[in-house]
Amino acid sequence: MSSGYGLAGGPSRCFPFWQEVLACYVVNTTNDDVSGKKKCAPVLEDYYECLHHKKEAAKVRALQHAYRKAQSSQPRDDAPSAGQIRSLGLLDAGDEAKDMREPKLIGKVMPRHTNDGVA
């Protein structure tokens, strides 16, 4: 936040960038001439990046895309075969083999009892 106070009470993470923006405006502009604001564009861009992390997020997305593309182009050496998956007993087994029963940790919902006649 530009107030200088973060959520934990100390200076916010972007407050130094905000101070740089203000210092740039003070040095490069006057009340009569505001054309110096163009010189402050890189500093303002750094402040917006600190606030919103758009460039960082774009880099992360590009890295993840490249990683997934490289991963999909190379077959796995240790991939399980269909026989190994069937040996787990989940694909071709019936309900008895899958051991489908109610979980023991979750209790049953009991109906609420009301006191009849008592307000």
Biopython code that builds the backbone (N, CA, C, O; Angstrom):
import numpy as np
from Bio.PDB.StructureBuilder import StructureBuilder

atoms = [
    (1, "MET", "N", (0.844, -1.172, 0.000)),
    (1, "MET", "CA", (0.000, 0.000, 0.000)),
    (1, "MET", "C", (0.885, 1.230, 0.000)),
    (1, "MET", "O", (1.983, 1.212, 0.556)),
    (2, "SER", "N", (0.421, 2.275, -0.609)),
    (2, "SER", "CA", (1.229, 3.474, -0.717)),
    (2, "SER", "C", (1.297, 4.228, 0.607)),
    (2, "SER", "O", (2.082, 5.167, 0.732)),
    (3, "SER", "N", (0.499, 3.843, 1.592)),
    (3, "SER", "CA", (0.574, 4.512, 2.885)),
    (3, "SER", "C", (1.869, 4.192, 3.599)),
    (3, "SER", "O", (2.296, 4.941, 4.478)),
    (4, "GLY", "N", (2.502, 3.084, 3.233)),
    (4, "GLY", "CA", (3.757, 2.704, 3.860)),
    (4, "GLY", "C", (3.591, 1.638, 4.914)),
    (4, "GLY", "O", (4.584, 1.085, 5.387)),
    (5, "TYR", "N", (2.357, 1.329, 5.299)),
    (5, "TYR", "CA", (2.125, 0.330, 6.334)),
    (5, "TYR", "C", (1.569, -0.931, 5.698)),
    (5, "TYR", "O", (0.587, -0.891, 4.958)),
    (6, "GLY", "N", (2.218, -2.059, 6.000)),
    (6, "GLY", "CA", (1.767, -3.331, 5.478)),
    (6, "GLY", "C", (0.735, -3.959, 6.379)),
    (6, "GLY", "O", (0.288, -3.344, 7.347)),
    (7, "LEU", "N", (0.358, -5.174, 6.069)),
    (7, "LEU", "CA", (-0.654, -5.882, 6.854)),
    (7, "LEU", "C", (-0.148, -6.228, 8.245)),
    (7, "LEU", "O", (-0.936, -6.322, 9.186)),
    (8, "ALA", "N", (1.162, -6.420, 8.385)),
    (8, "ALA", "CA", (1.721, -6.786, 9.682)),
    (8, "ALA", "C", (2.147, -5.554, 10.487)),
    (8, "ALA", "O", (2.720, -5.703, 11.566)),
    (9, "GLY", "N", (1.884, -4.359, 9.997)),
    (9, "GLY", "CA", (2.183, -3.155, 10.747)),
    (9, "GLY", "C", (3.464, -2.466, 10.337)),
    (9, "GLY", "O", (3.619, -1.269, 10.579)),
    (10, "GLY", "N", (4.383, -3.181, 9.727)),
    (10, "GLY", "CA", (5.628, -2.568, 9.287)),
    (10, "GLY", "C", (5.488, -1.975, 7.903)),
    (10, "GLY", "O", (4.378, -1.866, 7.383)),
    (11, "PRO", "N", (6.590, -1.595, 7.307)),
    (11, "PRO", "CA", (6.501, -1.070, 5.944)),
    (11, "PRO", "C", (6.082, -2.164, 4.964)),
    (11, "PRO", "O", (6.499, -3.316, 5.081)),
    (12, "SER", "N", (5.265, -1.787, 4.011)),
    (12, "SER", "CA", (4.807, -2.776, 3.037)),
    (12, "SER", "C", (5.931, -3.123, 2.080)),
    (12, "SER", "O", (6.930, -2.407, 2.005)),
    (13, "ARG", "N", (5.776, -4.216, 1.350)),
    (13, "ARG", "CA", (6.850, -4.679, 0.482)),
    (13, "ARG", "C", (7.081, -3.731, -0.680)),
    (13, "ARG", "O", (8.193, -3.682, -1.207)),
    (14, "CYS", "N", (6.084, -2.984, -1.095)),
    (14, "CYS", "CA", (6.213, -2.117, -2.259)),
    (14, "CYS", "C", (6.441, -0.651, -1.888)),
    (14, "CYS", "O", (6.562, 0.198, -2.771)),
    (15, "PHE", "N", (6.500, -0.356, -0.624)),
    (15, "PHE", "CA", (6.669, 1.037, -0.219)),
    (15, "PHE", "C", (7.974, 1.644, -0.712)),
    (15, "PHE", "O", (7.962, 2.813, -1.097)),
    (16, "PRO", "N", (9.114, 0.927, -0.728)),
    (16, "PRO", "CA", (10.333, 1.528, -1.288)),
    (16, "PRO", "C", (10.179, 1.900, -2.766)),
    (16, "PRO", "O", (10.726, 2.911, -3.207)),
    (17, "PHE", "N", (9.440, 1.091, -3.536)),
    (17, "PHE", "CA", (9.198, 1.415, -4.940)),
    (17, "PHE", "C", (8.338, 2.669, -5.063)),
    (17, "PHE", "O", (8.563, 3.501, -5.942)),
    (18, "TRP", "N", (7.336, 2.800, -4.163)),
    (18, "TRP", "CA", (6.483, 3.978, -4.170)),
    (18, "TRP", "C", (7.300, 5.228, -3.850)),
    (18, "TRP", "O", (7.079, 6.285, -4.441)),
    (19, "GLN", "N", (8.232, 5.109, -2.926)),
    (19, "GLN", "CA", (9.086, 6.250, -2.597)),
    (19, "GLN", "C", (9.943, 6.649, -3.798)),
    (19, "GLN", "O", (10.171, 7.838, -4.024)),
    (20, "GLU", "N", (10.417, 5.673, -4.567)),
    (20, "GLU", "CA", (11.193, 5.981, -5.769)),
    (20, "GLU", "C", (10.333, 6.704, -6.801)),
    (20, "GLU", "O", (10.807, 7.624, -7.467)),
    (21, "VAL", "N", (9.076, 6.296, -6.937)),
    (21, "VAL", "CA", (8.172, 6.959, -7.875)),
    (21, "VAL", "C", (7.965, 8.409, -7.457)),
    (21, "VAL", "O", (8.056, 9.313, -8.287)),
    (22, "LEU", "N", (7.688, 8.636, -6.187)),
    (22, "LEU", "CA", (7.482, 9.997, -5.709)),
    (22, "LEU", "C", (8.739, 10.837, -5.873)),
    (22, "LEU", "O", (8.655, 11.998, -6.273)),
    (23, "ALA", "N", (9.904, 10.273, -5.571)),
    (23, "ALA", "CA", (11.156, 11.009, -5.718)),
    (23, "ALA", "C", (11.389, 11.382, -7.181)),
    (23, "ALA", "O", (11.856, 12.481, -7.478)),
    (24, "CYS", "N", (11.070, 10.482, -8.073)),
    (24, "CYS", "CA", (11.224, 10.757, -9.504)),
    (24, "CYS", "C", (10.297, 11.886, -9.931)),
    (24, "CYS", "O", (10.709, 12.769, -10.683)),
    (25, "TYR", "N", (9.052, 11.871, -9.463)),
    (25, "TYR", "CA", (8.117, 12.942, -9.809)),
    (25, "TYR", "C", (8.575, 14.281, -9.244)),
    (25, "TYR", "O", (8.449, 15.309, -9.909)),
    (26, "VAL", "N", (9.102, 14.277, -8.032)),
    (26, "VAL", "CA", (9.555, 15.523, -7.416)),
    (26, "VAL", "C", (10.722, 16.115, -8.203)),
    (26, "VAL", "O", (10.779, 17.326, -8.417)),
    (27, "VAL", "N", (11.636, 15.275, -8.627)),
    (27, "VAL", "CA", (12.826, 15.755, -9.332)),
    (27, "VAL", "C", (12.487, 16.193, -10.759)),
    (27, "VAL", "O", (13.036, 17.185, -11.238)),
    (28, "ASN", "N", (11.610, 15.486, -11.434)),
    (28, "ASN", "CA", (11.399, 15.702, -12.872)),
    (28, "ASN", "C", (10.181, 16.540, -13.235)),
    (28, "ASN", "O", (10.000, 16.850, -14.413)),
    (29, "THR", "N", (9.344, 16.917, -12.288)),
    (29, "THR", "CA", (8.155, 17.699, -12.635)),
    (29, "THR", "C", (8.075, 18.941, -11.756)),
    (29, "THR", "O", (8.673, 19.009, -10.682)),
    (30, "THR", "N", (7.333, 19.899, -12.234)),
    (30, "THR", "CA", (7.012, 21.097, -11.450)),
    (30, "THR", "C", (5.513, 21.319, -11.551)),
    (30, "THR", "O", (4.813, 20.573, -12.235)),
    (31, "ASN", "N", (5.026, 22.343, -10.871)),
    (31, "ASN", "CA", (3.598, 22.645, -10.935)),
    (31, "ASN", "C", (3.194, 23.081, -12.337)),
    (31, "ASN", "O", (2.070, 22.820, -12.767)),
    (32, "ASP", "N", (4.082, 23.731, -13.040)),
    (32, "ASP", "CA", (3.764, 24.254, -14.365)),
    (32, "ASP", "C", (4.056, 23.242, -15.480)),
    (32, "ASP", "O", (3.361, 23.229, -16.495)),
    (33, "ASP", "N", (5.077, 22.395, -15.301)),
    (33, "ASP", "CA", (5.523, 21.495, -16.368)),
    (33, "ASP", "C", (5.481, 20.048, -15.867)),
    (33, "ASP", "O", (6.243, 19.667, -14.978)),
    (34, "VAL", "N", (4.587, 19.253, -16.443)),
    (34, "VAL", "CA", (4.465, 17.849, -16.036)),
    (34, "VAL", "C", (5.022, 16.913, -17.101)),
    (34, "VAL", "O", (4.763, 15.710, -17.056)),
    (35, "SER", "N", (5.778, 17.439, -18.054)),
    (35, "SER", "CA", (6.306, 16.599, -19.132)),
    (35, "SER", "C", (7.396, 15.650, -18.634)),
    (35, "SER", "O", (7.745, 14.709, -19.347)),
    (36, "GLY", "N", (7.942, 15.863, -17.444)),
    (36, "GLY", "CA", (8.981, 14.992, -16.909)),
    (36, "GLY", "C", (8.465, 13.650, -16.412)),
    (36, "GLY", "O", (9.251, 12.776, -16.047)),
    (37, "LYS", "N", (7.142, 13.484, -16.397)),
    (37, "LYS", "CA", (6.568, 12.206, -15.952)),
    (37, "LYS", "C", (7.002, 11.048, -16.839)),
    (37, "LYS", "O", (7.051, 9.902, -16.392)),
    (38, "LYS", "N", (7.315, 11.346, -18.093)),
    (38, "LYS", "CA", (7.741, 10.291, -19.019)),
    (38, "LYS", "C", (9.041, 9.654, -18.548)),
    (38, "LYS", "O", (9.279, 8.475, -18.809)),
    (39, "LYS", "N", (9.881, 10.412, -17.860)),
    (39, "LYS", "CA", (11.141, 9.876, -17.349)),
    (39, "LYS", "C", (10.904, 8.893, -16.200)),
    (39, "LYS", "O", (11.768, 8.074, -15.888)),
    (40, "CYS", "N", (9.747, 8.977, -15.587)),
    (40, "CYS", "CA", (9.444, 8.132, -14.434)),
    (40, "CYS", "C", (8.729, 6.836, -14.820)),
    (40, "CYS", "O", (8.363, 6.060, -13.937)),
    (41, "ALA", "N", (8.524, 6.587, -16.085)),
    (41, "ALA", "CA", (7.792, 5.391, -16.528)),
    (41, "ALA", "C", (8.455, 4.092, -16.071)),
    (41, "ALA", "O", (7.745, 3.206, -15.594)),
    (42, "PRO", "N", (9.794, 3.924, -16.190)),
    (42, "PRO", "CA", (10.389, 2.658, -15.720)),
    (42, "PRO", "C", (10.226, 2.441, -14.214)),
    (42, "PRO", "O", (10.009, 1.315, -13.766)),
    (43, "VAL", "N", (10.330, 3.511, -13.443)),
    (43, "VAL", "CA", (10.183, 3.397, -11.992)),
    (43, "VAL", "C", (8.739, 3.045, -11.639)),
    (43, "VAL", "O", (8.486, 2.227, -10.754)),
    (44, "LEU", "N", (7.796, 3.675, -12.343)),
    (44, "LEU", "CA", (6.386, 3.374, -12.114)),
    (44, "LEU", "C", (6.063, 1.933, -12.513)),
    (44, "LEU", "O", (5.264, 1.263, -11.858)),
    (45, "GLU", "N", (6.684, 1.470, -13.581)),
    (45, "GLU", "CA", (6.499, 0.089, -14.014)),
    (45, "GLU", "C", (7.009, -0.896, -12.956)),
    (45, "GLU", "O", (6.383, -1.929, -12.714)),
    (46, "ASP", "N", (8.134, -0.577, -12.335)),
    (46, "ASP", "CA", (8.649, -1.426, -11.249)),
    (46, "ASP", "C", (7.678, -1.469, -10.079)),
    (46, "ASP", "O", (7.470, -2.521, -9.474)),
    (47, "TYR", "N", (7.083, -0.318, -9.762)),
    (47, "TYR", "CA", (6.116, -0.263, -8.663)),
    (47, "TYR", "C", (4.890, -1.125, -8.986)),
    (47, "TYR", "O", (4.420, -1.876, -8.131)),
    (48, "TYR", "N", (4.373, -1.022, -10.212)),
    (48, "TYR", "CA", (3.216, -1.838, -10.594)),
    (48, "TYR", "C", (3.557, -3.327, -10.593)),
    (48, "TYR", "O", (2.721, -4.155, -10.231)),
    (49, "GLU", "N", (4.767, -3.668, -10.993)),
    (49, "GLU", "CA", (5.184, -5.078, -10.952)),
    (49, "GLU", "C", (5.223, -5.580, -9.515)),
    (49, "GLU", "O", (4.830, -6.712, -9.234)),
    (50, "CYS", "N", (5.697, -4.735, -8.611)),
    (50, "CYS", "CA", (5.717, -5.128, -7.196)),
    (50, "CYS", "C", (4.301, -5.358, -6.686)),
    (50, "CYS", "O", (4.068, -6.278, -5.902)),
    (51, "LEU", "N", (3.360, -4.539, -7.117)),
    (51, "LEU", "CA", (1.980, -4.683, -6.647)),
    (51, "LEU", "C", (1.282, -5.895, -7.244)),
    (51, "LEU", "O", (0.603, -6.632, -6.530)),
    (52, "HIS", "N", (1.444, -6.110, -8.565)),
    (52, "HIS", "CA", (0.604, -7.081, -9.268)),
    (52, "HIS", "C", (1.319, -8.333, -9.761)),
    (52, "HIS", "O", (0.654, -9.325, -10.060)),
    (53, "HIS", "N", (2.631, -8.327, -9.857)),
    (53, "HIS", "CA", (3.444, -9.484, -10.278)),
    (53, "HIS", "C", (3.039, -10.035, -11.643)),
    (53, "HIS", "O", (3.079, -11.248, -11.845)),
    (54, "LYS", "N", (2.653, -9.178, -12.579)),
    (54, "LYS", "CA", (2.205, -9.659, -13.888)),
    (54, "LYS", "C", (3.355, -10.230, -14.711)),
    (54, "LYS", "O", (3.190, -11.264, -15.359)),
    (55, "LYS", "N", (4.503, -9.585, -14.698)),
    (55, "LYS", "CA", (5.649, -10.093, -15.469)),
    (55, "LYS", "C", (6.144, -11.403, -14.871)),
    (55, "LYS", "O", (6.482, -12.336, -15.599)),
    (56, "GLU", "N", (6.187, -11.471, -13.553)),
    (56, "GLU", "CA", (6.623, -12.698, -12.887)),
    (56, "GLU", "C", (5.680, -13.850, -13.214)),
    (56, "GLU", "O", (6.130, -14.962, -13.487)),
    (57, "ALA", "N", (4.388, -13.593, -13.188)),
    (57, "ALA", "CA", (3.407, -14.636, -13.492)),
    (57, "ALA", "C", (3.541, -15.094, -14.946)),
    (57, "ALA", "O", (3.399, -16.282, -15.236)),
    (58, "ALA", "N", (3.811, -14.162, -15.858)),
    (58, "ALA", "CA", (3.982, -14.539, -17.260)),
    (58, "ALA", "C", (5.218, -15.417, -17.441)),
    (58, "ALA", "O", (5.195, -16.368, -18.223)),
    (59, "LYS", "N", (6.294, -15.102, -16.723)),
    (59, "LYS", "CA", (7.505, -15.928, -16.802)),
    (59, "LYS", "C", (7.247, -17.327, -16.254)),
    (59, "LYS", "O", (7.705, -18.318, -16.822)),
    (60, "VAL", "N", (6.520, -17.402, -15.159)),
    (60, "VAL", "CA", (6.205, -18.703, -14.558)),
    (60, "VAL", "C", (5.346, -19.537, -15.506)),
    (60, "VAL", "O", (5.580, -20.735, -15.663)),
    (61, "ARG", "N", (4.348, -18.905, -16.140)),
    (61, "ARG", "CA", (3.508, -19.632, -17.099)),
    (61, "ARG", "C", (4.333, -20.138, -18.273)),
    (61, "ARG", "O", (4.136, -21.266, -18.726)),
    (62, "ALA", "N", (5.263, -19.313, -18.774)),
    (62, "ALA", "CA", (6.098, -19.735, -19.902)),
    (62, "ALA", "C", (7.002, -20.895, -19.504)),
    (62, "ALA", "O", (7.184, -21.833, -20.279)),
    (63, "LEU", "N", (7.570, -20.835, -18.301)),
    (63, "LEU", "CA", (8.415, -21.934, -17.821)),
    (63, "LEU", "C", (7.613, -23.217, -17.637)),
    (63, "LEU", "O", (8.075, -24.292, -18.018)),
    (64, "GLN", "N", (6.422, -23.119, -17.059)),
    (64, "GLN", "CA", (5.586, -24.297, -16.869)),
    (64, "GLN", "C", (5.176, -24.899, -18.209)),
    (64, "GLN", "O", (5.148, -26.121, -18.361)),
    (65, "HIS", "N", (4.858, -24.050, -19.177)),
    (65, "HIS", "CA", (4.480, -24.542, -20.500)),
    (65, "HIS", "C", (5.654, -25.274, -21.149)),
    (65, "HIS", "O", (5.473, -26.349, -21.722)),
    (66, "ALA", "N", (6.857, -24.698, -21.063)),
    (66, "ALA", "CA", (8.034, -25.343, -21.651)),
    (66, "ALA", "C", (8.348, -26.656, -20.938)),
    (66, "ALA", "O", (8.735, -27.634, -21.578)),
    (67, "TYR", "N", (8.182, -26.682, -19.622)),
    (67, "TYR", "CA", (8.444, -27.904, -18.860)),
    (67, "TYR", "C", (7.451, -29.002, -19.237)),
    (67, "TYR", "O", (7.845, -30.150, -19.444)),
    (68, "ARG", "N", (6.167, -28.654, -19.328)),
    (68, "ARG", "CA", (5.154, -29.651, -19.694)),
    (68, "ARG", "C", (5.350, -30.149, -21.122)),
    (68, "ARG", "O", (5.140, -31.328, -21.403)),
    (69, "LYS", "N", (5.750, -29.260, -22.021)),
    (69, "LYS", "CA", (6.001, -29.653, -23.397)),
    (69, "LYS", "C", (7.178, -30.614, -23.470)),
    (69, "LYS", "O", (7.114, -31.614, -24.186)),
    (70, "ALA", "N", (8.262, -30.326, -22.735)),
    (70, "ALA", "CA", (9.423, -31.217, -22.713)),
    (70, "ALA", "C", (9.075, -32.545, -22.057)),
    (70, "ALA", "O", (9.557, -33.595, -22.481)),
    (71, "GLN", "N", (8.244, -32.504, -21.029)),
    (71, "GLN", "CA", (7.854, -33.725, -20.326)),
    (71, "GLN", "C", (6.974, -34.610, -21.205)),
    (71, "GLN", "O", (7.102, -35.834, -21.171)),
    (72, "SER", "N", (6.091, -34.011, -21.982)),
    (72, "SER", "CA", (5.201, -34.810, -22.823)),
    (72, "SER", "C", (5.918, -35.369, -24.049)),
    (72, "SER", "O", (5.481, -36.371, -24.615)),
    (73, "SER", "N", (7.004, -34.740, -24.460)),
    (73, "SER", "CA", (7.713, -35.234, -25.643)),
    (73, "SER", "C", (8.605, -36.434, -25.330)),
    (73, "SER", "O", (8.975, -37.176, -26.239)),
    (74, "GLN", "N", (8.952, -36.632, -24.078)),
    (74, "GLN", "CA", (9.799, -37.767, -23.688)),
    (74, "GLN", "C", (8.956, -38.805, -22.964)),
    (74, "GLN", "O", (8.327, -38.482, -21.955)),
    (75, "PRO", "N", (8.924, -40.052, -23.453)),
    (75, "PRO", "CA", (8.142, -41.083, -22.761)),
    (75, "PRO", "C", (8.792, -41.452, -21.422)),
    (75, "PRO", "O", (10.008, -41.367, -21.253)),
    (76, "ARG", "N", (7.954, -41.857, -20.496)),
    (76, "ARG", "CA", (8.464, -42.265, -19.185)),
    (76, "ARG", "C", (9.109, -43.634, -19.273)),
    (76, "ARG", "O", (8.577, -44.537, -19.918)),
    (77, "ASP", "N", (10.250, -43.789, -18.629)),
    (77, "ASP", "CA", (10.926, -45.086, -18.595)),
    (77, "ASP", "C", (10.308, -46.009, -17.548)),
    (77, "ASP", "O", (10.299, -47.229, -17.715)),
    (78, "ASP", "N", (9.798, -45.428, -16.479)),
    (78, "ASP", "CA", (9.282, -46.227, -15.373)),
    (78, "ASP", "C", (7.759, -46.240, -15.324)),
    (78, "ASP", "O", (7.185, -46.465, -14.258)),
    (79, "ALA", "N", (7.096, -46.006, -16.445)),
    (79, "ALA", "CA", (5.638, -45.990, -16.469)),
    (79, "ALA", "C", (5.096, -47.384, -16.187)),
    (79, "ALA", "O", (5.615, -48.354, -16.740)),
    (80, "PRO", "N", (4.070, -47.521, -15.346)),
    (80, "PRO", "CA", (3.513, -48.841, -15.055)),
    (80, "PRO", "C", (2.757, -49.396, -16.259)),
    (80, "PRO", "O", (2.139, -48.650, -17.019)),
    (81, "SER", "N", (2.817, -50.697, -16.415)),
    (81, "SER", "CA", (2.095, -51.352, -17.511)),
    (81, "SER", "C", (0.648, -51.585, -17.087)),
    (81, "SER", "O", (0.296, -51.430, -15.917)),
    (82, "ALA", "N", (-0.180, -51.960, -18.054)),
    (82, "ALA", "CA", (-1.590, -52.223, -17.755)),
    (82, "ALA", "C", (-1.725, -53.382, -16.782)),
    (82, "ALA", "O", (-2.611, -53.363, -15.928)),
    (83, "GLY", "N", (-0.862, -54.398, -16.890)),
    (83, "GLY", "CA", (-0.895, -55.538, -15.975)),
    (83, "GLY", "C", (-0.582, -55.128, -14.550)),
    (83, "GLY", "O", (-1.189, -55.635, -13.608)),
    (84, "GLN", "N", (0.353, -54.220, -14.387)),
    (84, "GLN", "CA", (0.674, -53.750, -13.036)),
    (84, "GLN", "C", (-0.491, -52.964, -12.445)),
    (84, "GLN", "O", (-0.750, -53.041, -11.244)),
    (85, "ILE", "N", (-1.179, -52.224, -13.270)),
    (85, "ILE", "CA", (-2.328, -51.466, -12.773)),
    (85, "ILE", "C", (-3.459, -52.418, -12.411)),
    (85, "ILE", "O", (-4.135, -52.215, -11.403)),
    (86, "ARG", "N", (-3.675, -53.451, -13.215)),
    (86, "ARG", "CA", (-4.725, -54.424, -12.916)),
    (86, "ARG", "C", (-4.409, -55.213, -11.655)),
    (86, "ARG", "O", (-5.322, -55.648, -10.953)),
    (87, "SER", "N", (-3.128, -55.403, -11.361)),
    (87, "SER", "CA", (-2.763, -56.181, -10.176)),
    (87, "SER", "C", (-3.136, -55.460, -8.882)),
    (87, "SER", "O", (-3.132, -56.064, -7.809)),
    (88, "LEU", "N", (-3.451, -54.198, -8.980)),
    (88, "LEU", "CA", (-3.916, -53.492, -7.795)),
    (88, "LEU", "C", (-5.326, -53.914, -7.408)),
    (88, "LEU", "O", (-5.754, -53.708, -6.272)),
    (89, "GLY", "N", (-6.045, -54.505, -8.359)),
    (89, "GLY", "CA", (-7.379, -55.009, -8.061)),
    (89, "GLY", "C", (-8.463, -53.971, -8.162)),
    (89, "GLY", "O", (-9.551, -54.179, -7.626)),
    (90, "LEU", "N", (-8.219, -52.878, -8.818)),
    (90, "LEU", "CA", (-9.220, -51.825, -8.877)),
    (90, "LEU", "C", (-9.979, -51.784, -10.194)),
    (90, "LEU", "O", (-11.119, -51.321, -10.230)),
    (91, "LEU", "N", (-9.372, -52.258, -11.275)),
    (91, "LEU", "CA", (-10.023, -52.122, -12.577)),
    (91, "LEU", "C", (-11.051, -53.211, -12.842)),
    (91, "LEU", "O", (-12.204, -52.909, -13.148)),
    (92, "ASP", "N", (-10.658, -54.456, -12.731)),
    (92, "ASP", "CA", (-11.544, -55.552, -13.097)),
    (92, "ASP", "C", (-12.243, -56.182, -11.901)),
    (92, "ASP", "O", (-12.952, -57.173, -12.075)),
    (93, "ALA", "N", (-12.079, -55.668, -10.732)),
    (93, "ALA", "CA", (-12.641, -56.275, -9.535)),
    (93, "ALA", "C", (-14.065, -55.794, -9.303)),
    (93, "ALA", "O", (-14.464, -54.722, -9.759)),
    (94, "GLY", "N", (-14.816, -56.612, -8.584)),
    (94, "GLY", "CA", (-16.170, -56.242, -8.209)),
    (94, "GLY", "C", (-16.154, -55.384, -6.953)),
    (94, "GLY", "O", (-15.092, -55.029, -6.441)),
    (95, "ASP", "N", (-17.350, -55.054, -6.463)),
    (95, "ASP", "CA", (-17.447, -54.211, -5.271)),
    (95, "ASP", "C", (-16.849, -54.894, -4.041)),
    (95, "ASP", "O", (-16.282, -54.226, -3.176)),
    (96, "GLU", "N", (-16.972, -56.223, -3.961)),
    (96, "GLU", "CA", (-16.424, -56.921, -2.803)),
    (96, "GLU", "C", (-14.896, -56.821, -2.781)),
    (96, "GLU", "O", (-14.294, -56.636, -1.724)),
    (97, "ALA", "N", (-14.286, -56.942, -3.941)),
    (97, "ALA", "CA", (-12.827, -56.879, -4.008)),
    (97, "ALA", "C", (-12.313, -55.469, -3.767)),
    (97, "ALA", "O", (-11.211, -55.274, -3.254)),
    (98, "LYS", "N", (-13.119, -54.498, -4.142)),
    (98, "LYS", "CA", (-12.699, -53.117, -3.930)),
    (98, "LYS", "C", (-12.890, -52.690, -2.476)),
    (98, "LYS", "O", (-12.424, -51.629, -2.061)),
    (99, "ASP", "N", (-13.584, -53.538, -1.707)),
    (99, "ASP", "CA", (-13.819, -53.275, -0.295)),
    (99, "ASP", "C", (-14.585, -51.966, -0.127)),
    (99, "ASP", "O", (-14.148, -51.047, 0.566)),
    (100, "MET", "N", (-15.746, -51.915, -0.787)),
    (100, "MET", "CA", (-16.568, -50.718, -0.731)),
    (100, "MET", "C", (-17.504, -50.816, 0.464)),
    (100, "MET", "O", (-18.526, -51.500, 0.405)),
    (101, "ARG", "N", (-17.165, -50.152, 1.514)),
    (101, "ARG", "CA", (-18.031, -50.103, 2.684)),
    (101, "ARG", "C", (-17.964, -48.703, 3.275)),
    (101, "ARG", "O", (-17.146, -47.883, 2.860)),
    (102, "GLU", "N", (-18.822, -48.439, 4.238)),
    (102, "GLU", "CA", (-18.884, -47.110, 4.821)),
    (102, "GLU", "C", (-17.595, -46.830, 5.592)),
    (102, "GLU", "O", (-17.048, -47.724, 6.236)),
    (103, "PRO", "N", (-17.123, -45.620, 5.527)),
    (103, "PRO", "CA", (-15.920, -45.280, 6.280)),
    (103, "PRO", "C", (-16.177, -45.341, 7.779)),
    (103, "PRO", "O", (-17.267, -45.016, 8.249)),
    (104, "LYS", "N", (-15.172, -45.756, 8.511)),
    (104, "LYS", "CA", (-15.320, -45.927, 9.957)),
    (104, "LYS", "C", (-15.147, -44.609, 10.702)),
    (104, "LYS", "O", (-15.673, -44.451, 11.804)),
    (105, "LEU", "N", (-14.416, -43.660, 10.116)),
    (105, "LEU", "CA", (-14.112, -42.428, 10.827)),
    (105, "LEU", "C", (-15.268, -41.445, 10.839)),
    (105, "LEU", "O", (-15.343, -40.589, 11.721)),
    (106, "ILE", "N", (-16.163, -41.553, 9.882)),
    (106, "ILE", "CA", (-17.275, -40.623, 9.809)),
    (106, "ILE", "C", (-18.466, -41.244, 10.507)),
    (106, "ILE", "O", (-18.941, -42.312, 10.120)),
    (107, "GLY", "N", (-18.936, -40.578, 11.521)),
    (107, "GLY", "CA", (-20.073, -41.083, 12.271)),
    (107, "GLY", "C", (-21.380, -40.812, 11.554)),
    (107, "GLY", "O", (-21.444, -40.018, 10.616)),
    (108, "LYS", "N", (-22.412, -41.485, 12.013)),
    (108, "LYS", "CA", (-23.725, -41.273, 11.416)),
    (108, "LYS", "C", (-24.356, -40.038, 12.049)),
    (108, "LYS", "O", (-24.103, -39.722, 13.211)),
    (109, "VAL", "N", (-25.170, -39.353, 11.274)),
    (109, "VAL", "CA", (-25.840, -38.157, 11.761)),
    (109, "VAL", "C", (-27.035, -38.586, 12.591)),
    (109, "VAL", "O", (-27.905, -39.320, 12.123)),
    (110, "MET", "N", (-27.063, -38.129, 13.801)),
    (110, "MET", "CA", (-28.162, -38.463, 14.702)),
    (110, "MET", "C", (-29.187, -37.333, 14.651)),
    (110, "MET", "O", (-28.810, -36.162, 14.592)),
    (111, "PRO", "N", (-30.464, -37.664, 14.674)),
    (111, "PRO", "CA", (-31.480, -36.602, 14.650)),
    (111, "PRO", "C", (-31.460, -35.824, 15.958)),
    (111, "PRO", "O", (-31.186, -36.377, 17.023)),
    (112, "ARG", "N", (-31.751, -34.541, 15.860)),
    (112, "ARG", "CA", (-31.801, -33.709, 17.060)),
    (112, "ARG", "C", (-33.052, -34.029, 17.851)),
    (112, "ARG", "O", (-34.141, -34.182, 17.299)),
    (113, "HIS", "N", (-32.872, -34.123, 19.129)),
    (113, "HIS", "CA", (-34.009, -34.365, 20.009)),
    (113, "HIS", "C", (-34.500, -33.020, 20.529)),
    (113, "HIS", "O", (-33.711, -32.159, 20.917)),
    (114, "THR", "N", (-35.784, -32.863, 20.528)),
    (114, "THR", "CA", (-36.376, -31.637, 21.061)),
    (114, "THR", "C", (-37.129, -31.988, 22.333)),
    (114, "THR", "O", (-37.704, -33.068, 22.466)),
    (115, "ASN", "N", (-37.108, -31.075, 23.232)),
    (115, "ASN", "CA", (-37.858, -31.256, 24.483)),
    (115, "ASN", "C", (-39.304, -30.864, 24.227)),
    (115, "ASN", "O", (-39.612, -29.690, 24.022)),
    (116, "ASP", "N", (-40.181, -31.849, 24.240)),
    (116, "ASP", "CA", (-41.584, -31.559, 23.977)),
    (116, "ASP", "C", (-42.215, -30.886, 25.184)),
    (116, "ASP", "O", (-42.102, -31.352, 26.318)),
    (117, "GLY", "N", (-42.879, -29.781, 24.905)),
    (117, "GLY", "CA", (-43.588, -29.076, 25.961)),
    (117, "GLY", "C", (-42.716, -28.101, 26.724)),
    (117, "GLY", "O", (-43.239, -27.324, 27.522)),
    (118, "VAL", "N", (-41.438, -28.107, 26.517)),
    (118, "VAL", "CA", (-40.575, -27.183, 27.242)),
    (118, "VAL", "C", (-40.167, -26.086, 26.270)),
    (118, "VAL", "O", (-39.683, -26.372, 25.175)),
    (119, "ALA", "N", (-40.357, -24.855, 26.657)),
    (119, "ALA", "CA", (-40.045, -23.737, 25.767)),
    (119, "ALA", "C", (-38.667, -23.226, 26.003)),
    (119, "ALA", "O", (-38.237, -22.282, 25.339)),
]
sb = StructureBuilder()
sb.init_structure("model")
sb.init_model(0)
sb.init_chain("A")
sb.init_seg("    ")
for serial, (resi, resn, name, xyz) in enumerate(atoms, 1):
    if name == "N":
        sb.init_residue(resn, " ", resi, " ")
    sb.init_atom(name, np.array(xyz, "f"), 0.0, 1.0, " ", f" {name:<3s}", serial, name[0])
structure = sb.get_structure()
